[in-house]
Amino acid sequence: MAPSYERPAVPLPAQYGAGMAPAAAAAALEWRGYFTDSALQRLIEQALAHNHDLRTAVLRVQEAQAAYGIQRSARYPTLGLSAEAARARTPADLSLTGHAITASQFQVGLGVSSWELDFWGRLASLNEAALQSFLATDAARRATTLSLIAQVADTYLGLREVDERLRLAQESAASQRESLRIFTRRFEVGSASRLELTQVQTLVAQADSLVVQLQQLRDQQAHALDLLLGSPAELPPMQTPAQAEAVWQLTPMQAGLPSELMLQRPDLAAAEHQLRAANAQIGAARAAFFPSIRLTAFGGTASNELDGLFKGANRAWSFAPSLSLPIFDGGRNQANLDLAEVRRNLAVVQYEQAVQAAFRDVADALSARRWLAEQVQVQREALAVQRERARLSRLAYDNGATSFLDVLDAERSLISAAQQLVQTRRALLASQVALYRALGGGAQALPDAPLLASPTLPASAAAPTAH
């Protein structure tokens, strides 16, 4: 009764953009091979073990598995063993013989209670819907895992960005305090004016203020990381440029083809499984218009004496099929069918929307990676220019060729350029993390969810990735 399933055709371009050559599927690139920093790898492992959202997603999978087991069991008869014993006395005025009668009855047997014969596929459709819901839940768990890995990486990189900016700010503050010491001495001997001294003091105050602001920002980033990990992270600040440089490295990765997204992203797999479940519900709603055939049966032995219970002549059995055909239900079955069709159409729209959103995620990440890489190069050149400007301004001031105001402006511009370069490098790495996530990076290598030890789970459902 269920309509034949066809994956909705979503128009996608042949490639993401000019210069984006096809490459191997990103889903096969395991996260340890992409995020090579050892500290980040330890944090991701900690998050995968303790994050509360991921633990909830795993429990949702087990919940869906149990619900599927319940629905699957409805396709099979419930066979039960029964044993009954009864003793009753009938008074004389109610007895056909006119005498009081005391009688016993003993019965043992196997019975089937109201087993529905699935001629029209109603139970099969409900079973398929439950299976697809289970598979969708497991795909959503994989999407949650991938999202968690990306969030931990992004938050870690944000923390390291603040560490690098804090180190630069502290170095700048130390340099400005040394300048303040020199100008204080010059002012004391009369070779510098009070205006120049206050200008240096202003620069020191600004540098110290930036250090304090960055320390507060680091604490906020650390707290956000702790929340993702599910437990406190032991991550000391970076102290050297070499440590910072090691963080700003990710494995190069190409985007591949837009058509590969259907197979790579677990959230798209979840949306398609939900669509399949909605499609199967239509079959169950259609089958409700046809007769329902149920079977109740019993076979065993019965006797009025316990010692004669198992004699061959005392065999007992009953066979009671029943058929019910809906004639008038106030439009309930039709409304159920309409509801199932609307939900299927809604699932189609949601699937198409998910595919288009996935394509946009990849396109945005590719665009950001391209232009941020150029911005990093431009800002590196700008930083070199600002360093030279600051050096020349200081030299010109020492030779009396310019005022200290030019030195002050050059120092401010140098601090700003150094901070902007670190922020842009961080944004570039964030775009690469976003691209890894948008392409379903490592989805094929993610671990399976721990499933319940249930004998009702078929092998096809025990390996959701095959669907």
C-alpha positions in Angstrom: 0.0 0.0 0.0 2.9 2.4 0.5 3.8 4.4 -2.6 7.1 3.6 -4.3 9.9 5.8 -2.8 11.9 8.0 -5.1 14.6 10.4 -3.8 13.5 14.0 -4.6 15.5 15.6 -7.3 17.2 18.7 -6.0 18.9 20.9 -8.6 22.6 21.3 -7.8 25.4 22.8 -9.9 28.1 20.5 -11.4 30.7 22.0 -9.1 31.0 24.6 -6.3 32.9 27.2 -8.3 35.7 28.0 -10.6 39.0 26.4 -9.6 37.4 23.9 -7.2 38.7 20.6 -8.6 37.0 17.3 -7.7 38.8 15.4 -4.9 38.3 12.4 -2.7 35.3 12.4 -0.4 35.9 14.4 2.7 33.7 11.9 4.7 36.5 9.4 4.5 39.0 11.8 6.2 39.0 10.8 9.8 39.1 13.8 12.3 42.5 12.7 13.7 43.9 13.0 10.2 42.5 16.5 9.7 43.1 18.0 13.2 46.7 17.1 13.7 47.4 19.2 16.9 47.9 16.8 19.7 46.3 19.0 22.3 43.2 19.4 20.2 43.0 15.7 19.6 42.9 15.1 23.3 40.2 17.6 23.8 38.0 16.0 21.0 38.5 12.6 22.6 37.4 14.1 26.0 34.3 15.7 24.4 33.3 12.4 22.6 33.5 10.7 26.0 31.7 13.2 28.2 29.7 15.7 26.2 26.0 15.7 27.4 24.5 16.5 24.0 26.2 13.5 22.5 25.2 11.2 25.3 21.6 12.3 24.8 21.9 11.6 21.1 23.1 8.1 21.9 20.2 7.5 24.2 17.8 8.7 21.5 19.2 6.0 19.2 18.6 3.4 21.8 15.1 4.7 22.4 14.4 4.5 18.7 15.8 1.0 18.6 13.5 -0.1 21.4 10.5 1.5 19.7 11.4 -0.3 16.5 11.6 -3.6 18.4 8.1 -3.0 19.8 6.7 -2.3 16.4 8.5 -5.2 14.8 7.0 -7.6 17.3 3.5 -6.8 16.2 4.0 -8.7 13.0 4.4 -12.0 14.9 1.8 -13.9 16.9 2.0 -13.8 20.7 2.2 -17.4 21.9 1.4 -17.9 25.5 1.2 -20.9 27.9 -1.8 -21.0 30.1 -2.9 -23.2 33.0 -6.2 -22.9 34.7 -7.9 -24.6 37.6 -11.5 -24.0 38.7 -13.8 -25.6 41.3 -17.4 -24.5 41.6 -20.6 -25.6 43.5 -24.1 -25.3 41.9 -27.0 -25.3 44.4 -29.8 -27.7 43.9 -32.4 -25.1 42.9 -30.1 -24.1 40.0 -29.0 -27.5 39.0 -30.7 -29.3 36.1 -30.7 -32.6 38.1 -32.3 -31.0 41.2 -29.2 -31.9 43.3 -26.3 -29.8 44.4 -23.3 -30.3 42.2 -19.6 -29.6 43.0 -17.4 -29.8 39.9 -13.8 -29.2 39.0 -12.2 -28.1 35.7 -8.5 -28.2 34.8 -7.0 -26.9 31.6 -3.5 -26.5 30.1 -2.6 -25.3 26.6 -0.9 -22.9 24.3 -2.8 -20.0 22.9 -2.6 -17.2 20.3 -4.4 -14.0 21.2 -5.8 -11.7 18.6 -3.0 -12.0 16.0 -3.5 -9.7 13.0 -2.9 -11.3 9.6 -1.2 -8.6 7.7 -2.8 -9.1 4.3 -2.7 -5.5 3.3 0.8 -4.6 4.6 -0.4 -2.3 7.4 2.0 -3.8 10.0 4.8 -4.0 7.4 4.4 -0.3 6.6 4.5 0.6 10.3 7.5 -1.6 10.8 9.3 0.1 7.9 8.4 3.5 9.3 9.8 2.5 12.7 13.0 1.2 11.1 13.5 4.4 9.1 12.9 6.5 12.2 15.6 4.4 14.0 18.0 4.9 11.1 17.2 8.7 11.0 18.0 8.9 14.7 21.3 7.2 14.3 22.2 9.5 11.4 21.2 12.5 13.6 23.6 11.1 16.2 26.4 11.1 13.7 25.5 14.6 12.7 25.7 15.6 16.4 29.1 13.9 16.7 30.5 15.7 13.7 29.0 19.0 14.9 30.6 18.5 18.3 34.0 17.8 16.8 33.8 21.0 14.8 32.6 23.0 17.8 35.4 21.8 19.9 38.0 22.5 17.2 36.5 26.0 16.6 36.4 26.9 20.3 39.9 25.6 20.8 41.2 27.7 17.9 39.4 30.7 19.3 41.1 30.1 22.7 44.5 29.8 21.0 43.7 33.0 19.0 43.2 34.8 22.3 46.4 33.3 23.7 48.3 34.6 20.7 46.8 38.0 21.0 47.4 38.1 24.7 51.0 37.2 24.2 51.5 40.0 21.7 49.7 42.4 23.9 51.8 41.5 26.9 55.0 41.9 24.8 53.7 45.3 23.6 52.9 46.4 27.2 56.3 45.4 28.4 57.9 47.4 25.5 55.8 50.4 26.4 56.7 50.2 30.0 60.4 50.2 29.0 59.7 53.3 26.9 57.9 54.9 29.9 61.0 54.3 32.1 63.2 55.9 29.5 61.0 59.0 29.0 60.5 59.3 32.8 64.3 59.6 33.0 64.4 62.0 30.1 61.8 64.2 31.7 63.7 64.2 35.0 66.8 65.5 33.2 64.9 67.9 31.1 65.3 66.3 27.7 61.6 65.4 27.3 58.5 67.4 27.9 55.6 66.5 30.2 53.4 66.2 27.1 55.7 63.5 25.7 55.7 61.7 29.0 51.9 61.7 29.2 51.7 60.4 25.6 53.9 57.5 26.6 51.8 56.9 29.7 48.7 56.9 27.5 50.2 54.2 25.3 51.1 52.1 28.4 47.6 52.4 29.7 46.1 51.3 26.4 48.4 48.3 26.2 47.6 47.3 29.8 43.9 47.7 29.1 44.1 45.4 26.1 45.9 42.8 28.2 43.1 42.9 30.8 40.4 42.6 28.1 42.0 39.7 26.5 42.5 37.9 29.8 38.7 38.2 30.4 38.0 37.0 26.9 40.3 34.0 27.4 38.4 33.0 30.5 35.1 33.1 28.6 36.5 31.0 25.8 37.9 28.5 28.4 34.5 28.2 30.0 32.8 27.6 26.7 35.3 24.8 25.9 34.7 23.2 29.4 30.9 23.1 28.6 31.6 21.3 25.3 34.0 18.8 26.9 31.6 18.0 29.8 34.5 18.4 32.2 37.3 21.0 32.8 40.1 21.2 30.3 43.7 21.4 31.3 45.0 23.8 28.7 47.8 26.3 29.7 48.3 29.5 27.7 50.8 29.4 24.8 54.0 31.1 25.7 56.1 31.1 22.5 55.5 31.9 18.8 56.5 28.4 17.9 53.6 27.0 19.9 51.3 29.4 18.2 52.6 28.5 14.7 52.0 24.8 15.4 48.3 25.4 16.1 47.7 27.3 12.8 48.1 24.1 10.7 45.3 22.0 9.2 45.4 19.2 6.6 44.7 20.6 3.1 41.3 19.4 1.8 39.4 19.9 -1.4 35.6 20.2 -1.7 34.8 17.5 -4.1 31.5 17.5 -6.1 28.2 18.8 -4.9 26.5 15.5 -5.7 28.7 13.8 -3.1 27.0 15.7 -0.3 24.0 13.3 -0.5 26.3 10.4 0.7 28.6 12.4 3.0 26.5 14.5 5.3 24.7 12.5 8.1 22.1 15.3 8.5 21.0 14.7 4.9 20.9 11.0 5.5 18.7 11.7 8.6 16.3 13.9 6.5 16.0 11.2 3.8 15.3 8.4 6.4 12.6 10.7 7.9 11.2 11.0 4.4 11.2 7.2 3.9 9.4 6.9 7.3 6.7 9.4 6.2 6.3 7.5 2.9 5.8 4.2 4.8 3.1 5.8 7.0 1.0 6.4 3.9 0.9 2.7 3.3 -0.3 2.1 6.9 -3.0 4.7 6.5 -4.2 3.2 3.2 -4.3 -0.3 4.6 -6.7 0.9 7.4 -9.5 1.1 4.7 -9.4 -2.6 4.2 -10.7 -5.5 6.4 -8.7 -6.4 9.5 -8.4 -10.1 10.0 -7.4 -11.4 13.5 -6.9 -14.9 14.8 -7.4 -16.2 18.3 -6.6 -19.9 18.8 -6.0 -22.3 21.7 -4.8 -25.9 21.8 -4.3 -28.1 24.9 -6.0 -30.5 27.2 -8.9 -30.2 29.7 -10.4 -32.5 32.2 -12.6 -32.4 35.3 -10.0 -34.5 37.1 -6.4 -33.5 37.6 -5.1 -37.1 37.0 -6.9 -37.3 33.7 -5.7 -33.9 32.4 -3.1 -35.4 30.0 -5.0 -38.3 28.6 -5.4 -38.3 24.9 -9.1 -38.2 24.9 -9.1 -34.9 26.7 -7.6 -32.8 24.0 -9.2 -29.4 23.6 -8.9 -26.7 21.0 -10.5 -23.6 19.8 -10.1 -21.5 16.6 -11.7 -18.1 16.3 -10.9 -15.9 13.3 -12.5 -12.5 13.2 -12.9 -10.0 10.4 -13.7 -6.3 10.9 -14.4 -3.9 8.0 -14.8 -0.2 8.7 -18.1 1.1 7.3 -18.5 4.4 9.0 -15.8 6.1 11.2 -16.7 9.7 10.8 -13.9 10.3 8.3 -11.1 9.2 10.7 -9.4 6.9 8.2 -9.5 9.5 5.5 -8.2 12.1 7.8 -5.3 9.8 8.8 -4.4 9.3 5.2 -4.6 13.0 4.5 -2.3 13.6 7.5 0.2 11.0 6.4 0.3 12.5 2.9 0.8 16.0 4.2 3.6 14.8 6.5 5.2 13.1 3.6 5.0 16.3 1.5 6.4 18.2 4.5 9.3 15.8 4.8 10.0 16.3 1.1 10.2 20.1 1.6 12.4 19.6 4.6 14.7 17.3 2.7 15.1 19.7 -0.2 15.7 22.6 2.2 18.4 20.5 4.0 20.2 19.8 0.8 20.1 23.4 -0.3 21.3 24.5 3.1 24.1 22.0 3.0 25.2 23.3 -0.4 25.2 26.8 0.9 27.3 25.8 3.9 30.0 24.4 1.6 29.8 27.3 -0.8 30.1 29.8 2.1 33.1 27.9 3.6 34.9 27.7 0.3 34.3 31.4 -0.3 35.5 32.3 3.2 38.6 30.1 2.8 39.5 31.7 -0.5 39.1 35.4 0.5 40.4 35.0 4.1 43.6 33.4 2.7 44.1 36.6 0.6 43.3 38.8 3.6 46.0 37.0 5.6 48.6 37.6 2.9 47.6 41.3 2.7 47.7 41.8 6.4 51.1 40.1 6.7 52.4 42.7 4.3 50.7 45.4 6.1 52.2 44.3 9.4 55.7 44.4 7.9 55.0 47.9 6.7 53.8 49.0 10.1 56.9 47.5 11.8 59.1 49.5 9.4 57.0 52.6 10.0 57.3 52.3 13.7 61.1 51.9 13.5 61.5 54.9 11.2 59.2 57.0 13.3 61.2 56.2 16.4 64.5 56.9 14.6 63.2 60.2 13.2 62.1 61.3 16.7 65.4 60.4 18.2 67.1 62.6 15.6 64.6 65.5 16.2 63.0 65.2 12.7 59.4 64.6 14.0 57.2 64.9 17.0 56.5 62.0 19.4 52.9 62.1 18.2 54.0 60.4 15.0 55.8 57.7 17.1 52.6 57.2 19.2 50.4 56.8 16.1 52.9 54.3 14.5 53.0 52.2 17.7 49.2 52.1 17.9 48.9 51.1 14.3 51.5 48.4 14.8 49.6 46.9 17.8 46.4 47.0 15.8 47.9 45.3 12.7 49.4 42.5 14.8 46.1 41.8 16.5 44.2 41.9 13.2 46.5 39.4 11.6 46.0 36.9 14.4 42.2 37.4 14.2 42.2 36.9 10.4 44.3 33.8 10.6 41.8 32.5 13.2 38.9 33.3 10.8 40.7 31.4 8.0 41.1 28.3 10.2 37.4 28.7 11.3 36.4 28.6 7.6 38.5 25.4 7.1 36.8 23.8 10.1 33.4 24.9 8.7 34.3 23.3 5.4 35.2 20.0 7.0 31.9 20.0 8.8 29.9 21.1 5.8 31.3 18.3 3.7 30.5 15.7 6.3 34.2 15.3 7.1 35.0 12.0 8.8 31.4 10.8 8.8 32.3 7.4 7.4 34.9 6.9 10.1 32.7 7.9 13.1 32.1 5.1 15.7 28.8 3.3 15.8 26.4 4.0 18.6 26.2 1.4 21.4 23.0 -0.5 20.7 20.8 -2.4 23.1 21.3 -6.1 23.3 18.0 -7.0 21.6 17.3 -10.2 19.7 14.5 -8.3 17.7 17.0 -6.1 15.9 17.8 -7.5 12.4 21.2 -7.3 10.9 20.1 -4.7 8.4 19.2 -2.3 11.2 22.3 -3.0 13.2 24.4 -1.3 10.5 22.5 1.9 9.8 25.3 3.3 7.5 24.3 0.7 4.9 21.0 2.5 4.4 
